[in-house]
Amino acid sequence: MPDEILTLAEVAQLLKVADKTVYTMAQRGEVPAFKVRGQWRFKRDDLDQWIEQKKLSQRDHDKPDGGHG
């Protein structure tokens, strides 16, 4: 489903973390999110892209040269 909108609890389940973790990440701008009448919402496409970016950045970070080269 394109442009699927997820709730905080759904994102927590997707990422397999606590609701509070997702809430804190959203407040800090660490995960793509927006508010609807005071409640956090997450666009699935944005999350998928964010996850891919995290995977790439982690892969570079894990290289023996620290991702420099």
C-alpha positions as CSV (number, residue, x, y, z in Angstrom):
1,M,0.0,0.0,0.0
2,P,1.7,3.2,-1.1
3,D,1.9,6.1,1.4
4,E,0.9,3.8,4.3
5,I,0.8,5.8,7.6
6,L,1.9,4.0,10.7
7,T,1.2,4.7,14.4
8,L,3.9,4.8,17.1
9,A,3.0,1.3,18.3
10,E,3.2,-0.1,14.8
11,V,6.6,1.4,14.2
12,A,7.8,0.1,17.6
13,Q,6.6,-3.4,16.5
14,L,8.3,-3.0,13.1
15,L,11.6,-2.0,14.7
16,K,11.2,-4.4,17.6
17,V,11.8,-1.8,20.2
18,A,9.7,-0.2,23.0
19,D,7.1,2.4,22.2
20,K,9.0,4.8,24.4
21,T,12.1,4.4,22.3
22,V,10.3,5.3,19.1
23,Y,8.6,8.3,20.9
24,T,12.0,9.6,22.1
25,M,13.5,9.1,18.6
26,A,10.7,11.0,17.0
27,Q,10.9,13.9,19.5
28,R,14.7,14.1,18.8
29,G,14.2,14.0,15.1
30,E,16.2,10.7,14.8
31,V,13.5,9.0,12.8
32,P,11.2,10.5,10.1
33,A,7.9,11.4,11.7
34,F,5.2,14.0,11.9
35,K,2.3,14.8,14.3
36,V,-1.4,14.7,13.7
37,R,-3.3,16.4,16.4
38,G,-0.5,15.8,18.9
39,Q,0.0,12.1,18.0
40,W,3.1,10.8,16.2
41,R,2.6,9.3,12.7
42,F,5.2,7.7,10.4
43,K,5.1,7.2,6.6
44,R,6.1,3.7,5.8
45,D,8.1,4.8,2.7
46,D,10.1,7.3,4.8
47,L,10.8,4.6,7.4
48,D,12.0,2.1,4.7
49,Q,14.3,4.7,3.3
50,W,15.6,5.6,6.8
51,I,16.3,1.9,7.5
52,E,18.2,1.5,4.3
53,Q,20.3,4.6,5.1
54,K,21.0,3.3,8.6
55,K,22.1,-0.1,7.1
56,L,24.5,1.6,4.7
57,S,25.9,3.9,7.3
58,Q,26.4,1.0,9.7
59,R,28.1,-1.0,7.0
60,D,30.5,1.8,6.3
61,H,31.1,2.3,10.0
62,D,31.9,-1.4,10.4
63,K,34.7,-1.4,7.7
64,P,38.2,-2.0,9.1
65,D,39.3,1.4,7.8
66,G,36.3,3.2,9.4
67,G,34.7,3.8,6.1
68,H,37.5,5.9,4.8
69,G,38.6,4.3,1.5
